[in-house]
Amino acid sequence: MDEYLSAPRGLHGTQDHDNMAPTSPGSASIAESTPDPRDTDALSQISADLAAISATMLTRKDKAEMVAELRRQVEDLDNRGRRNNIRVRGIPETEGENPHEILTSLFSQLLRDEAPPDFGIERAHRTLRTPRRDGLHRDVICCLLSFQLKESIMRAARAQHDVPFMDTRFSLYQNLSTLTLDARWALKPITRLLQEKRILYKWGYPFSLQAKVENHWHIIRWPNDIPHFLWATGLPHVTVPNWIFEGPPARATGPNEPSRNLHGSQDPRAQRIRGGPVGPEE
């Protein structure tokens, strides 16, 4: 019976107990209480490794800064891809229309004697959304092969205020990325105050809002620039959403507020070339 109740032979080692040298009293407890130097070194190395890993780990602030910087880079790339684009608002929409021919006629009227025989319009189309039900017409977007020609058209539109075209009032815009438009929309409470105070301002590139007070320009590039900007320009406190992480506030849709297109694009009125720009163009 004792044979079956005793521990397996393999757990006691390969040497019989009868042949082992007797141990002195207390020797087992001393051996158990003395740490192995190799264990101490291993623990020290593990602690050092964990400290090194912790030092290289990204904090929440680091991650937020990376997201903001990536957003700005994507915004910049998107806007660079739209440098030759023009957005035209107010042209009546008809079935079977040819946007290429319509814009050629419009640009010719703007440039007059300086109009080239071919504007090099690579593509032209209405915004990619279903036709509106509120009576307003979808914008027309075009891409020109020549950036210089596109700039000439925009300058001509700024210089002329009453060019009749299709018996309607029209506006020209720089076609901007959705991220830039969202940022501009978020800053509308500030641009309204600048207009009320008659403070000169403009949009910068890459994205910024710049206002001139006493021959000094004050700039908003990021949401955390707003408190100093308001103080420097003498504007009262206004609530502005953090457009980097929260996005812009909801945009009203109605006769005076054109709705977004399929991609969420919207041109703030500060960017309008004709019909009352509220600040210098960038």
C-alpha positions as CSV (number, residue, x, y, z in Angstrom):
1,M,0.0,0.0,0.0
2,D,2.8,2.4,0.9
3,E,4.2,1.9,-2.6
4,Y,1.1,3.3,-4.2
5,L,0.7,6.2,-1.8
6,S,4.3,7.4,-2.2
7,A,5.4,10.0,-4.8
8,P,6.6,8.7,-8.2
9,R,10.2,7.7,-8.2
10,G,11.1,10.1,-11.1
11,L,10.2,13.2,-9.0
12,H,12.9,12.4,-6.4
13,G,15.8,12.2,-8.9
14,T,17.8,9.2,-10.1
15,Q,19.7,8.6,-6.9
16,D,18.2,6.5,-4.0
17,H,17.6,8.3,-0.7
18,D,19.6,5.7,1.2
19,N,22.7,6.6,-0.7
20,M,22.4,10.4,-0.4
21,A,24.5,12.3,2.1
22,P,22.6,13.6,5.1
23,T,21.9,17.2,5.2
24,S,22.6,19.5,8.1
25,P,19.7,21.0,10.0
26,G,18.5,24.2,8.4
27,S,20.5,23.8,5.2
28,A,17.3,23.4,3.0
29,S,15.8,26.7,4.3
30,I,19.0,28.6,3.7
31,A,19.2,27.4,0.1
32,E,15.6,28.3,-0.5
33,S,15.9,31.8,0.9
34,T,19.1,32.7,-1.0
35,P,18.2,34.2,-4.4
36,D,20.0,33.0,-7.4
37,P,22.2,35.7,-8.9
38,R,21.1,34.6,-12.3
39,D,17.5,35.2,-11.5
40,T,18.4,38.7,-10.2
41,D,20.2,39.5,-13.4
42,A,17.2,38.2,-15.5
43,L,14.8,40.4,-13.6
44,S,17.0,43.5,-14.0
45,Q,17.2,42.8,-17.7
46,I,13.4,42.4,-18.0
47,S,12.8,45.7,-16.1
48,A,15.3,47.5,-18.4
49,D,13.6,46.0,-21.5
50,L,10.1,47.1,-20.2
51,A,11.4,50.6,-19.5
52,A,12.9,50.9,-23.0
53,I,9.6,49.7,-24.6
54,S,7.6,52.1,-22.5
55,A,9.9,55.0,-23.5
56,T,9.3,54.3,-27.2
57,M,5.5,53.7,-26.9
58,L,3.2,56.4,-28.4
59,T,1.2,58.4,-25.9
60,R,-2.4,59.5,-26.6
61,K,-1.1,63.0,-27.4
62,D,1.5,61.5,-29.8
63,K,-1.3,59.6,-31.6
64,A,-3.5,62.7,-31.8
65,E,-0.7,64.7,-33.3
66,M,0.0,62.0,-35.9
67,V,-3.6,61.9,-36.9
68,A,-3.7,65.6,-37.3
69,E,-0.6,65.7,-39.4
70,L,-1.8,62.9,-41.6
71,R,-5.1,64.7,-42.1
72,R,-3.2,67.8,-43.2
73,Q,-1.1,65.9,-45.6
74,V,-4.1,64.2,-47.2
75,E,-5.8,67.6,-47.4
76,D,-2.8,69.1,-49.1
77,L,-2.5,66.3,-51.7
78,D,-6.2,66.5,-52.4
79,N,-6.0,70.3,-53.0
80,R,-3.0,69.9,-55.2
81,G,-4.9,67.5,-57.4
82,R,-7.7,70.2,-57.8
83,R,-5.4,73.1,-58.6
84,N,-6.7,73.3,-62.2
85,N,-10.4,72.9,-61.3
86,I,-13.1,75.6,-61.3
87,R,-16.5,75.2,-59.7
88,V,-19.3,77.3,-61.3
89,R,-22.5,78.0,-59.5
90,G,-25.8,79.4,-60.8
91,I,-25.8,78.0,-64.4
92,P,-29.3,76.8,-65.2
93,E,-29.6,73.0,-65.6
94,T,-31.3,71.6,-68.6
95,E,-31.8,68.1,-70.0
96,G,-29.3,67.1,-72.6
97,E,-27.0,70.0,-71.9
98,N,-23.3,70.1,-72.8
99,P,-21.3,71.5,-69.9
100,H,-18.2,71.7,-72.1
101,E,-19.9,74.1,-74.5
102,I,-21.5,76.1,-71.7
103,L,-18.2,76.7,-69.9
104,T,-16.4,77.6,-73.2
105,S,-19.1,80.3,-73.8
106,L,-18.9,81.6,-70.3
107,F,-15.1,81.7,-70.2
108,S,-15.0,83.4,-73.6
109,Q,-17.2,86.2,-72.3
110,L,-15.0,86.6,-69.2
111,L,-11.7,86.8,-71.1
112,R,-13.2,88.5,-74.2
113,D,-10.3,89.5,-76.6
114,E,-7.9,87.4,-74.5
115,A,-9.9,84.2,-74.9
116,P,-7.8,81.4,-76.6
117,P,-9.3,79.4,-79.5
118,D,-9.3,76.3,-77.2
119,F,-9.7,76.5,-73.4
120,G,-8.3,73.0,-73.0
121,I,-11.2,71.8,-70.8
122,E,-10.2,68.2,-69.9
123,R,-13.5,67.4,-68.4
124,A,-16.7,69.2,-67.2
125,H,-19.7,67.8,-65.4
126,R,-22.4,68.7,-62.8
127,T,-21.7,67.7,-59.2
128,L,-22.1,64.0,-58.7
129,R,-25.5,64.0,-56.9
130,T,-29.1,63.7,-57.9
131,P,-30.8,66.8,-59.3
132,R,-32.0,69.2,-56.5
133,R,-35.6,69.5,-55.6
134,D,-35.4,73.0,-54.2
135,G,-35.1,74.7,-57.5
136,L,-31.4,75.4,-57.2
137,H,-29.1,74.1,-59.9
138,R,-26.2,71.8,-59.3
139,D,-22.7,73.3,-59.6
140,V,-20.6,72.6,-62.7
141,I,-17.0,71.5,-62.1
142,C,-14.4,71.5,-64.8
143,C,-10.7,70.7,-65.0
144,L,-8.5,72.8,-67.3
145,L,-5.2,71.5,-68.8
146,S,-3.5,74.9,-68.1
147,F,-3.2,76.2,-64.6
148,Q,-2.2,79.7,-66.0
149,L,-5.4,79.8,-68.0
150,K,-7.5,78.8,-65.1
151,E,-5.9,81.6,-63.0
152,S,-6.7,84.1,-65.8
153,I,-10.3,83.1,-65.8
154,M,-10.5,83.5,-62.0
155,R,-8.9,87.0,-62.1
156,A,-11.3,88.1,-64.9
157,A,-14.2,86.9,-62.8
158,R,-13.0,88.9,-59.8
159,A,-12.6,92.0,-62.0
160,Q,-16.0,91.9,-63.6
161,H,-19.2,92.2,-61.6
162,D,-22.0,92.3,-64.2
163,V,-21.3,89.9,-67.0
164,P,-24.6,88.6,-68.3
165,F,-24.7,84.9,-69.1
166,M,-27.8,82.8,-69.7
167,D,-29.9,85.5,-68.0
168,T,-28.6,84.4,-64.6
169,R,-26.3,85.4,-61.8
170,F,-23.3,83.0,-61.5
171,S,-20.3,82.6,-59.2
172,L,-16.9,81.0,-59.7
173,Y,-15.0,79.1,-57.0
174,Q,-11.7,77.4,-56.5
175,N,-12.6,73.7,-56.2
176,L,-11.3,72.7,-52.8
177,S,-11.0,69.4,-50.9
178,T,-13.8,68.3,-48.5
179,L,-11.4,68.6,-45.6
180,T,-10.6,72.2,-46.4
181,L,-14.2,73.1,-46.9
182,D,-15.1,71.5,-43.6
183,A,-12.4,73.5,-41.8
184,R,-13.7,76.7,-43.4
185,W,-17.2,75.9,-42.5
186,A,-16.2,75.3,-38.9
187,L,-14.5,78.7,-38.8
188,K,-17.6,80.6,-40.1
189,P,-18.4,82.1,-36.6
190,I,-15.0,83.8,-36.7
191,T,-15.2,84.9,-40.3
192,R,-18.6,86.4,-39.5
193,L,-17.1,88.4,-36.7
194,L,-14.3,89.6,-39.0
195,Q,-16.8,90.8,-41.5
196,E,-18.8,92.6,-38.8
197,K,-15.6,94.3,-37.6
198,R,-14.5,95.0,-41.1
199,I,-11.2,93.3,-40.5
200,L,-9.3,92.3,-43.6
201,Y,-8.8,88.5,-43.8
202,K,-7.9,85.8,-46.3
203,W,-7.5,82.0,-46.6
204,G,-4.0,80.7,-46.8
205,Y,-2.5,77.7,-48.5
206,P,-1.7,75.2,-46.9
207,F,-4.9,75.7,-44.9
208,S,-4.9,78.8,-42.7
209,L,-7.2,81.8,-41.8
210,Q,-5.2,85.0,-41.7
211,A,-6.5,88.4,-40.4
212,K,-4.6,91.7,-40.6
213,V,-4.8,94.1,-37.6
214,E,-2.6,97.1,-37.3
215,N,-0.3,95.9,-40.2
216,H,0.2,92.6,-38.5
217,W,-1.2,89.2,-39.7
218,H,-2.6,86.8,-37.2
219,I,-3.0,83.2,-38.3
220,I,-5.2,80.2,-37.4
221,R,-3.7,76.9,-38.7
222,W,-4.9,74.5,-36.0
223,P,-7.8,74.6,-33.5
224,N,-5.5,75.5,-30.6
225,D,-4.5,78.7,-32.4
226,I,-8.0,80.1,-32.0
227,P,-7.8,81.6,-28.4
228,H,-4.7,83.7,-29.2
229,F,-6.2,84.7,-32.6
230,L,-9.4,86.0,-31.0
231,W,-7.4,87.9,-28.4
232,A,-5.0,89.4,-30.9
233,T,-7.8,90.5,-33.2
234,G,-10.0,91.9,-30.4
235,L,-12.8,89.5,-31.2
236,P,-15.2,88.1,-28.5
237,H,-15.1,84.4,-27.6
238,V,-17.0,82.1,-29.9
239,T,-17.3,78.3,-29.9
240,V,-15.6,76.6,-32.8
241,P,-15.6,72.8,-33.2
242,N,-12.3,71.0,-33.4
243,W,-12.6,70.3,-37.1
244,I,-9.6,67.9,-37.0
245,F,-11.4,65.4,-34.8
246,E,-15.0,66.5,-34.5
247,G,-15.7,67.7,-38.0
248,P,-17.8,70.8,-38.8
249,P,-21.2,71.6,-37.5
250,A,-24.2,70.4,-39.5
251,R,-24.9,72.6,-42.5
252,A,-28.3,74.0,-43.2
253,T,-29.9,73.3,-46.5
254,G,-32.2,75.9,-48.1
255,P,-32.5,78.6,-50.7
256,N,-29.6,80.5,-49.2
257,E,-27.5,77.5,-48.1
258,P,-26.6,75.1,-51.0
259,S,-26.4,71.6,-49.8
260,R,-23.5,69.2,-50.1
261,N,-22.7,67.2,-53.1
262,L,-22.2,63.5,-53.1
263,H,-18.7,63.9,-51.6
264,G,-19.8,66.4,-49.0
265,S,-18.2,69.3,-50.7
266,Q,-19.5,72.8,-50.0
267,D,-18.0,76.2,-50.9
268,P,-18.2,78.8,-48.1
269,R,-19.3,82.2,-49.4
270,A,-15.9,83.7,-48.5
271,Q,-14.5,81.8,-51.4
272,R,-17.0,83.2,-53.9
273,I,-15.4,85.2,-56.7
274,R,-18.4,87.1,-57.9
275,G,-21.4,88.3,-55.9
276,G,-19.5,89.7,-52.9
277,P,-16.2,88.2,-51.7
278,V,-15.7,89.0,-48.1
279,G,-11.9,88.9,-48.0
280,P,-8.9,88.9,-50.4
281,E,-8.3,85.8,-52.4
282,E,-5.3,83.6,-51.6
